[in-house]
Amino acid sequence: MKIGYARVSTGLQNLDLQEDSLKSEGCQKIFTDKISGAKSKRPGLVNAIDFAREGDTIVVWRLDRLGRNMQDLITIVNQLNDRGVSFYSIQENITMDKSSSTGQLMFHLFAAFAEFERNLILERSAAGREAARARGRFGGRPEKLTKQDFQLMKRLIDSGTPIKTVAEQWNVSRTTIYRYLNKDDNH
């Protein structure tokens, strides 16, 4: 039996492309996750492996859907091989079956390429963040309060208005006000 496994990194991404490919490949059962591959707990993958029986094949759309690094891929494929389950990646058109030396070689080569690709993505992301910082842009949410809002809030608090009342007037939490007050004290 062919068992499909599809994964996207966030809930905002869509599984349709992967699921359509898995169905076209003849997968009779498909398990999914909407979670980063870097996370060790992927319930859909665990369920797919538990569901698979000797002689079955786990099918993924792309190798990086199974794991994010070489060690993760090797661990999963070893786990499958121990159970007599093979592995197939549609995009790379490779079958991972450690019973053949060719299967072992292909697994190690493509696992290395997947890890290389992931490292390139991390390097590009870090370079992009560094370039943004050099231009004075920083990540994270925009400030909730303007300088004028905070100055007015501070005057009200200094004049004895309870922080809870001030927070309600600006529709923010007391924690937000305390964070702004602490930030102001540190400058």
MODELLER restraints for C-alpha pairs under 7 A, 6 or more apart:
rsr = mdl.restraints
at = mdl.atoms
rsr.add(forms.Gaussian(group=physical.xy_distance, feature=features.Distance(at['CA:1:A'], at['CA:56:A']), mean=4.77, stdev=0.5))
rsr.add(forms.Gaussian(group=physical.xy_distance, feature=features.Distance(at['CA:1:A'], at['CA:57:A']), mean=6.33, stdev=0.5))
rsr.add(forms.Gaussian(group=physical.xy_distance, feature=features.Distance(at['CA:2:A'], at['CA:26:A']), mean=6.55, stdev=0.5))
rsr.add(forms.Gaussian(group=physical.xy_distance, feature=features.Distance(at['CA:2:A'], at['CA:27:A']), mean=4.59, stdev=0.5))
rsr.add(forms.Gaussian(group=physical.xy_distance, feature=features.Distance(at['CA:2:A'], at['CA:28:A']), mean=6.05, stdev=0.5))
rsr.add(forms.Gaussian(group=physical.xy_distance, feature=features.Distance(at['CA:2:A'], at['CA:56:A']), mean=5.90, stdev=0.5))
rsr.add(forms.Gaussian(group=physical.xy_distance, feature=features.Distance(at['CA:2:A'], at['CA:57:A']), mean=4.90, stdev=0.5))
rsr.add(forms.Gaussian(group=physical.xy_distance, feature=features.Distance(at['CA:2:A'], at['CA:58:A']), mean=6.03, stdev=0.5))
rsr.add(forms.Gaussian(group=physical.xy_distance, feature=features.Distance(at['CA:2:A'], at['CA:59:A']), mean=6.64, stdev=0.5))
rsr.add(forms.Gaussian(group=physical.xy_distance, feature=features.Distance(at['CA:3:A'], at['CA:27:A']), mean=5.14, stdev=0.5))
rsr.add(forms.Gaussian(group=physical.xy_distance, feature=features.Distance(at['CA:3:A'], at['CA:28:A']), mean=6.13, stdev=0.5))
rsr.add(forms.Gaussian(group=physical.xy_distance, feature=features.Distance(at['CA:3:A'], at['CA:29:A']), mean=5.11, stdev=0.5))
rsr.add(forms.Gaussian(group=physical.xy_distance, feature=features.Distance(at['CA:3:A'], at['CA:30:A']), mean=5.82, stdev=0.5))
rsr.add(forms.Gaussian(group=physical.xy_distance, feature=features.Distance(at['CA:3:A'], at['CA:57:A']), mean=6.06, stdev=0.5))
rsr.add(forms.Gaussian(group=physical.xy_distance, feature=features.Distance(at['CA:3:A'], at['CA:58:A']), mean=4.83, stdev=0.5))
rsr.add(forms.Gaussian(group=physical.xy_distance, feature=features.Distance(at['CA:3:A'], at['CA:59:A']), mean=5.91, stdev=0.5))
rsr.add(forms.Gaussian(group=physical.xy_distance, feature=features.Distance(at['CA:4:A'], at['CA:22:A']), mean=5.81, stdev=0.5))
rsr.add(forms.Gaussian(group=physical.xy_distance, feature=features.Distance(at['CA:4:A'], at['CA:27:A']), mean=5.51, stdev=0.5))
rsr.add(forms.Gaussian(group=physical.xy_distance, feature=features.Distance(at['CA:4:A'], at['CA:29:A']), mean=6.06, stdev=0.5))
rsr.add(forms.Gaussian(group=physical.xy_distance, feature=features.Distance(at['CA:4:A'], at['CA:30:A']), mean=4.28, stdev=0.5))
rsr.add(forms.Gaussian(group=physical.xy_distance, feature=features.Distance(at['CA:4:A'], at['CA:31:A']), mean=6.10, stdev=0.5))
rsr.add(forms.Gaussian(group=physical.xy_distance, feature=features.Distance(at['CA:4:A'], at['CA:58:A']), mean=5.75, stdev=0.5))
rsr.add(forms.Gaussian(group=physical.xy_distance, feature=features.Distance(at['CA:4:A'], at['CA:59:A']), mean=4.71, stdev=0.5))
rsr.add(forms.Gaussian(group=physical.xy_distance, feature=features.Distance(at['CA:4:A'], at['CA:60:A']), mean=5.93, stdev=0.5))
rsr.add(forms.Gaussian(group=physical.xy_distance, feature=features.Distance(at['CA:5:A'], at['CA:30:A']), mean=5.60, stdev=0.5))
rsr.add(forms.Gaussian(group=physical.xy_distance, feature=features.Distance(at['CA:5:A'], at['CA:31:A']), mean=4.89, stdev=0.5))
rsr.add(forms.Gaussian(group=physical.xy_distance, feature=features.Distance(at['CA:5:A'], at['CA:32:A']), mean=5.68, stdev=0.5))
rsr.add(forms.Gaussian(group=physical.xy_distance, feature=features.Distance(at['CA:5:A'], at['CA:45:A']), mean=6.65, stdev=0.5))
rsr.add(forms.Gaussian(group=physical.xy_distance, feature=features.Distance(at['CA:5:A'], at['CA:48:A']), mean=6.84, stdev=0.5))
rsr.add(forms.Gaussian(group=physical.xy_distance, feature=features.Distance(at['CA:5:A'], at['CA:58:A']), mean=6.98, stdev=0.5))
rsr.add(forms.Gaussian(group=physical.xy_distance, feature=features.Distance(at['CA:5:A'], at['CA:59:A']), mean=6.17, stdev=0.5))
rsr.add(forms.Gaussian(group=physical.xy_distance, feature=features.Distance(at['CA:5:A'], at['CA:60:A']), mean=5.30, stdev=0.5))
rsr.add(forms.Gaussian(group=physical.xy_distance, feature=features.Distance(at['CA:6:A'], at['CA:15:A']), mean=6.81, stdev=0.5))
rsr.add(forms.Gaussian(group=physical.xy_distance, feature=features.Distance(at['CA:6:A'], at['CA:18:A']), mean=5.94, stdev=0.5))
rsr.add(forms.Gaussian(group=physical.xy_distance, feature=features.Distance(at['CA:6:A'], at['CA:19:A']), mean=6.57, stdev=0.5))
rsr.add(forms.Gaussian(group=physical.xy_distance, feature=features.Distance(at['CA:6:A'], at['CA:31:A']), mean=6.41, stdev=0.5))
rsr.add(forms.Gaussian(group=physical.xy_distance, feature=features.Distance(at['CA:6:A'], at['CA:32:A']), mean=4.76, stdev=0.5))
rsr.add(forms.Gaussian(group=physical.xy_distance, feature=features.Distance(at['CA:6:A'], at['CA:33:A']), mean=6.52, stdev=0.5))
rsr.add(forms.Gaussian(group=physical.xy_distance, feature=features.Distance(at['CA:6:A'], at['CA:60:A']), mean=6.24, stdev=0.5))
rsr.add(forms.Gaussian(group=physical.xy_distance, feature=features.Distance(at['CA:6:A'], at['CA:61:A']), mean=6.95, stdev=0.5))
rsr.add(forms.Gaussian(group=physical.xy_distance, feature=features.Distance(at['CA:6:A'], at['CA:65:A']), mean=6.64, stdev=0.5))
rsr.add(forms.Gaussian(group=physical.xy_distance, feature=features.Distance(at['CA:7:A'], at['CA:15:A']), mean=6.94, stdev=0.5))
rsr.add(forms.Gaussian(group=physical.xy_distance, feature=features.Distance(at['CA:7:A'], at['CA:32:A']), mean=5.56, stdev=0.5))
rsr.add(forms.Gaussian(group=physical.xy_distance, feature=features.Distance(at['CA:7:A'], at['CA:33:A']), mean=4.73, stdev=0.5))
rsr.add(forms.Gaussian(group=physical.xy_distance, feature=features.Distance(at['CA:7:A'], at['CA:34:A']), mean=5.73, stdev=0.5))
rsr.add(forms.Gaussian(group=physical.xy_distance, feature=features.Distance(at['CA:7:A'], at['CA:35:A']), mean=7.00, stdev=0.5))
rsr.add(forms.Gaussian(group=physical.xy_distance, feature=features.Distance(at['CA:7:A'], at['CA:65:A']), mean=5.66, stdev=0.5))
rsr.add(forms.Gaussian(group=physical.xy_distance, feature=features.Distance(at['CA:8:A'], at['CA:14:A']), mean=6.96, stdev=0.5))
rsr.add(forms.Gaussian(group=physical.xy_distance, feature=features.Distance(at['CA:8:A'], at['CA:15:A']), mean=6.52, stdev=0.5))
rsr.add(forms.Gaussian(group=physical.xy_distance, feature=features.Distance(at['CA:8:A'], at['CA:33:A']), mean=6.55, stdev=0.5))
rsr.add(forms.Gaussian(group=physical.xy_distance, feature=features.Distance(at['CA:8:A'], at['CA:34:A']), mean=4.98, stdev=0.5))
rsr.add(forms.Gaussian(group=physical.xy_distance, feature=features.Distance(at['CA:8:A'], at['CA:35:A']), mean=6.18, stdev=0.5))
rsr.add(forms.Gaussian(group=physical.xy_distance, feature=features.Distance(at['CA:8:A'], at['CA:36:A']), mean=6.96, stdev=0.5))
rsr.add(forms.Gaussian(group=physical.xy_distance, feature=features.Distance(at['CA:9:A'], at['CA:34:A']), mean=5.61, stdev=0.5))
rsr.add(forms.Gaussian(group=physical.xy_distance, feature=features.Distance(at['CA:9:A'], at['CA:35:A']), mean=4.63, stdev=0.5))
rsr.add(forms.Gaussian(group=physical.xy_distance, feature=features.Distance(at['CA:9:A'], at['CA:36:A']), mean=4.16, stdev=0.5))
rsr.add(forms.Gaussian(group=physical.xy_distance, feature=features.Distance(at['CA:9:A'], at['CA:37:A']), mean=6.65, stdev=0.5))
rsr.add(forms.Gaussian(group=physical.xy_distance, feature=features.Distance(at['CA:10:A'], at['CA:34:A']), mean=5.44, stdev=0.5))
rsr.add(forms.Gaussian(group=physical.xy_distance, feature=features.Distance(at['CA:10:A'], at['CA:35:A']), mean=5.60, stdev=0.5))
rsr.add(forms.Gaussian(group=physical.xy_distance, feature=features.Distance(at['CA:10:A'], at['CA:36:A']), mean=6.73, stdev=0.5))
rsr.add(forms.Gaussian(group=physical.xy_distance, feature=features.Distance(at['CA:11:A'], at['CA:34:A']), mean=5.56, stdev=0.5))
rsr.add(forms.Gaussian(group=physical.xy_distance, feature=features.Distance(at['CA:18:A'], at['CA:61:A']), mean=5.60, stdev=0.5))
rsr.add(forms.Gaussian(group=physical.xy_distance, feature=features.Distance(at['CA:21:A'], at['CA:61:A']), mean=6.66, stdev=0.5))
rsr.add(forms.Gaussian(group=physical.xy_distance, feature=features.Distance(at['CA:22:A'], at['CA:61:A']), mean=6.69, stdev=0.5))
rsr.add(forms.Gaussian(group=physical.xy_distance, feature=features.Distance(at['CA:31:A'], at['CA:44:A']), mean=5.18, stdev=0.5))
rsr.add(forms.Gaussian(group=physical.xy_distance, feature=features.Distance(at['CA:31:A'], at['CA:45:A']), mean=6.82, stdev=0.5))
rsr.add(forms.Gaussian(group=physical.xy_distance, feature=features.Distance(at['CA:31:A'], at['CA:48:A']), mean=5.85, stdev=0.5))
rsr.add(forms.Gaussian(group=physical.xy_distance, feature=features.Distance(at['CA:32:A'], at['CA:44:A']), mean=4.93, stdev=0.5))
rsr.add(forms.Gaussian(group=physical.xy_distance, feature=features.Distance(at['CA:33:A'], at['CA:42:A']), mean=6.50, stdev=0.5))
rsr.add(forms.Gaussian(group=physical.xy_distance, feature=features.Distance(at['CA:33:A'], at['CA:43:A']), mean=6.91, stdev=0.5))
rsr.add(forms.Gaussian(group=physical.xy_distance, feature=features.Distance(at['CA:33:A'], at['CA:44:A']), mean=5.16, stdev=0.5))
rsr.add(forms.Gaussian(group=physical.xy_distance, feature=features.Distance(at['CA:37:A'], at['CA:65:A']), mean=6.98, stdev=0.5))
rsr.add(forms.Gaussian(group=physical.xy_distance, feature=features.Distance(at['CA:37:A'], at['CA:67:A']), mean=5.57, stdev=0.5))
rsr.add(forms.Gaussian(group=physical.xy_distance, feature=features.Distance(at['CA:37:A'], at['CA:68:A']), mean=5.47, stdev=0.5))
rsr.add(forms.Gaussian(group=physical.xy_distance, feature=features.Distance(at['CA:38:A'], at['CA:68:A']), mean=5.86, stdev=0.5))
rsr.add(forms.Gaussian(group=physical.xy_distance, feature=features.Distance(at['CA:52:A'], at['CA:85:A']), mean=6.93, stdev=0.5))
rsr.add(forms.Gaussian(group=physical.xy_distance, feature=features.Distance(at['CA:53:A'], at['CA:85:A']), mean=6.62, stdev=0.5))
rsr.add(forms.Gaussian(group=physical.xy_distance, feature=features.Distance(at['CA:54:A'], at['CA:83:A']), mean=5.91, stdev=0.5))
rsr.add(forms.Gaussian(group=physical.xy_distance, feature=features.Distance(at['CA:54:A'], at['CA:84:A']), mean=4.55, stdev=0.5))
rsr.add(forms.Gaussian(group=physical.xy_distance, feature=features.Distance(at['CA:54:A'], at['CA:85:A']), mean=5.31, stdev=0.5))
rsr.add(forms.Gaussian(group=physical.xy_distance, feature=features.Distance(at['CA:55:A'], at['CA:84:A']), mean=5.91, stdev=0.5))
rsr.add(forms.Gaussian(group=physical.xy_distance, feature=features.Distance(at['CA:55:A'], at['CA:85:A']), mean=5.46, stdev=0.5))
rsr.add(forms.Gaussian(group=physical.xy_distance, feature=features.Distance(at['CA:56:A'], at['CA:85:A']), mean=5.18, stdev=0.5))
rsr.add(forms.Gaussian(group=physical.xy_distance, feature=features.Distance(at['CA:56:A'], at['CA:86:A']), mean=6.47, stdev=0.5))
rsr.add(forms.Gaussian(group=physical.xy_distance, feature=features.Distance(at['CA:57:A'], at['CA:85:A']), mean=5.55, stdev=0.5))
rsr.add(forms.Gaussian(group=physical.xy_distance, feature=features.Distance(at['CA:57:A'], at['CA:86:A']), mean=4.64, stdev=0.5))
rsr.add(forms.Gaussian(group=physical.xy_distance, feature=features.Distance(at['CA:57:A'], at['CA:87:A']), mean=5.27, stdev=0.5))
rsr.add(forms.Gaussian(group=physical.xy_distance, feature=features.Distance(at['CA:57:A'], at['CA:88:A']), mean=6.83, stdev=0.5))
rsr.add(forms.Gaussian(group=physical.xy_distance, feature=features.Distance(at['CA:58:A'], at['CA:86:A']), mean=6.31, stdev=0.5))
rsr.add(forms.Gaussian(group=physical.xy_distance, feature=features.Distance(at['CA:58:A'], at['CA:87:A']), mean=4.79, stdev=0.5))
rsr.add(forms.Gaussian(group=physical.xy_distance, feature=features.Distance(at['CA:58:A'], at['CA:88:A']), mean=6.24, stdev=0.5))
rsr.add(forms.Gaussian(group=physical.xy_distance, feature=features.Distance(at['CA:59:A'], at['CA:87:A']), mean=5.89, stdev=0.5))
rsr.add(forms.Gaussian(group=physical.xy_distance, feature=features.Distance(at['CA:59:A'], at['CA:88:A']), mean=4.75, stdev=0.5))
rsr.add(forms.Gaussian(group=physical.xy_distance, feature=features.Distance(at['CA:59:A'], at['CA:89:A']), mean=5.81, stdev=0.5))
rsr.add(forms.Gaussian(group=physical.xy_distance, feature=features.Distance(at['CA:60:A'], at['CA:66:A']), mean=6.95, stdev=0.5))
rsr.add(forms.Gaussian(group=physical.xy_distance, feature=features.Distance(at['CA:60:A'], at['CA:88:A']), mean=6.44, stdev=0.5))
rsr.add(forms.Gaussian(group=physical.xy_distance, feature=features.Distance(at['CA:60:A'], at['CA:89:A']), mean=4.99, stdev=0.5))
rsr.add(forms.Gaussian(group=physical.xy_distance, feature=features.Distance(at['CA:60:A'], at['CA:90:A']), mean=6.30, stdev=0.5))
rsr.add(forms.Gaussian(group=physical.xy_distance, feature=features.Distance(at['CA:61:A'], at['CA:89:A']), mean=5.77, stdev=0.5))
rsr.add(forms.Gaussian(group=physical.xy_distance, feature=features.Distance(at['CA:61:A'], at['CA:90:A']), mean=5.01, stdev=0.5))
rsr.add(forms.Gaussian(group=physical.xy_distance, feature=features.Distance(at['CA:61:A'], at['CA:91:A']), mean=5.94, stdev=0.5))
rsr.add(forms.Gaussian(group=physical.xy_distance, feature=features.Distance(at['CA:62:A'], at['CA:89:A']), mean=5.43, stdev=0.5))
rsr.add(forms.Gaussian(group=physical.xy_distance, feature=features.Distance(at['CA:62:A'], at['CA:90:A']), mean=6.09, stdev=0.5))
rsr.add(forms.Gaussian(group=physical.xy_distance, feature=features.Distance(at['CA:62:A'], at['CA:91:A']), mean=5.26, stdev=0.5))
rsr.add(forms.Gaussian(group=physical.xy_distance, feature=features.Distance(at['CA:62:A'], at['CA:92:A']), mean=6.66, stdev=0.5))
rsr.add(forms.Gaussian(group=physical.xy_distance, feature=features.Distance(at['CA:63:A'], at['CA:89:A']), mean=5.72, stdev=0.5))
rsr.add(forms.Gaussian(group=physical.xy_distance, feature=features.Distance(at['CA:64:A'], at['CA:114:A']), mean=6.10, stdev=0.5))
rsr.add(forms.Gaussian(group=physical.xy_distance, feature=features.Distance(at['CA:66:A'], at['CA:73:A']), mean=6.76, stdev=0.5))
rsr.add(forms.Gaussian(group=physical.xy_distance, feature=features.Distance(at['CA:67:A'], at['CA:73:A']), mean=5.23, stdev=0.5))
rsr.add(forms.Gaussian(group=physical.xy_distance, feature=features.Distance(at['CA:68:A'], at['CA:115:A']), mean=6.58, stdev=0.5))
rsr.add(forms.Gaussian(group=physical.xy_distance, feature=features.Distance(at['CA:68:A'], at['CA:118:A']), mean=6.92, stdev=0.5))
rsr.add(forms.Gaussian(group=physical.xy_distance, feature=features.Distance(at['CA:69:A'], at['CA:114:A']), mean=6.68, stdev=0.5))
rsr.add(forms.Gaussian(group=physical.xy_distance, feature=features.Distance(at['CA:69:A'], at['CA:115:A']), mean=4.78, stdev=0.5))
rsr.add(forms.Gaussian(group=physical.xy_distance, feature=features.Distance(at['CA:70:A'], at['CA:111:A']), mean=4.95, stdev=0.5))
rsr.add(forms.Gaussian(group=physical.xy_distance, feature=features.Distance(at['CA:70:A'], at['CA:112:A']), mean=6.01, stdev=0.5))
rsr.add(forms.Gaussian(group=physical.xy_distance, feature=features.Distance(at['CA:70:A'], at['CA:115:A']), mean=5.86, stdev=0.5))
rsr.add(forms.Gaussian(group=physical.xy_distance, feature=features.Distance(at['CA:73:A'], at['CA:111:A']), mean=6.63, stdev=0.5))
rsr.add(forms.Gaussian(group=physical.xy_distance, feature=features.Distance(at['CA:80:A'], at['CA:86:A']), mean=6.39, stdev=0.5))
rsr.add(forms.Gaussian(group=physical.xy_distance, feature=features.Distance(at['CA:81:A'], at['CA:98:A']), mean=6.73, stdev=0.5))
rsr.add(forms.Gaussian(group=physical.xy_distance, feature=features.Distance(at['CA:86:A'], at['CA:96:A']), mean=6.08, stdev=0.5))
rsr.add(forms.Gaussian(group=physical.xy_distance, feature=features.Distance(at['CA:86:A'], at['CA:97:A']), mean=5.35, stdev=0.5))
rsr.add(forms.Gaussian(group=physical.xy_distance, feature=features.Distance(at['CA:87:A'], at['CA:95:A']), mean=5.65, stdev=0.5))
rsr.add(forms.Gaussian(group=physical.xy_distance, feature=features.Distance(at['CA:87:A'], at['CA:96:A']), mean=4.94, stdev=0.5))
rsr.add(forms.Gaussian(group=physical.xy_distance, feature=features.Distance(at['CA:87:A'], at['CA:97:A']), mean=6.66, stdev=0.5))
rsr.add(forms.Gaussian(group=physical.xy_distance, feature=features.Distance(at['CA:88:A'], at['CA:94:A']), mean=5.73, stdev=0.5))
rsr.add(forms.Gaussian(group=physical.xy_distance, feature=features.Distance(at['CA:88:A'], at['CA:95:A']), mean=4.38, stdev=0.5))
rsr.add(forms.Gaussian(group=physical.xy_distance, feature=features.Distance(at['CA:88:A'], at['CA:96:A']), mean=6.07, stdev=0.5))
rsr.add(forms.Gaussian(group=physical.xy_distance, feature=features.Distance(at['CA:89:A'], at['CA:95:A']), mean=6.56, stdev=0.5))
rsr.add(forms.Gaussian(group=physical.xy_distance, feature=features.Distance(at['CA:95:A'], at['CA:103:A']), mean=6.47, stdev=0.5))
rsr.add(forms.Gaussian(group=physical.xy_distance, feature=features.Distance(at['CA:96:A'], at['CA:103:A']), mean=5.05, stdev=0.5))
rsr.add(forms.Gaussian(group=physical.xy_distance, feature=features.Distance(at['CA:96:A'], at['CA:104:A']), mean=6.84, stdev=0.5))
rsr.add(forms.Gaussian(group=physical.xy_distance, feature=features.Distance(at['CA:96:A'], at['CA:107:A']), mean=5.93, stdev=0.5))
rsr.add(forms.Gaussian(group=physical.xy_distance, feature=features.Distance(at['CA:97:A'], at['CA:103:A']), mean=5.10, stdev=0.5))
rsr.add(forms.Gaussian(group=physical.xy_distance, feature=features.Distance(at['CA:97:A'], at['CA:104:A']), mean=6.82, stdev=0.5))
rsr.add(forms.Gaussian(group=physical.xy_distance, feature=features.Distance(at['CA:98:A'], at['CA:104:A']), mean=5.08, stdev=0.5))
rsr.add(forms.Gaussian(group=physical.xy_distance, feature=features.Distance(at['CA:132:A'], at['CA:138:A']), mean=6.65, stdev=0.5))
rsr.add(forms.Gaussian(group=physical.xy_distance, feature=features.Distance(at['CA:153:A'], at['CA:166:A']), mean=6.59, stdev=0.5))
rsr.add(forms.Gaussian(group=physical.xy_distance, feature=features.Distance(at['CA:157:A'], at['CA:163:A']), mean=6.34, stdev=0.5))
rsr.add(forms.Gaussian(group=physical.xy_distance, feature=features.Distance(at['CA:163:A'], at['CA:174:A']), mean=6.46, stdev=0.5))
rsr.add(forms.Gaussian(group=physical.xy_distance, feature=features.Distance(at['CA:164:A'], at['CA:174:A']), mean=6.11, stdev=0.5))
rsr.add(forms.Gaussian(group=physical.xy_distance, feature=features.Distance(at['CA:167:A'], at['CA:173:A']), mean=5.63, stdev=0.5))
rsr.add(forms.Gaussian(group=physical.xy_distance, feature=features.Distance(at['CA:167:A'], at['CA:174:A']), mean=5.60, stdev=0.5))
rsr.add(forms.Gaussian(group=physical.xy_distance, feature=features.Distance(at['CA:167:A'], at['CA:177:A']), mean=6.97, stdev=0.5))
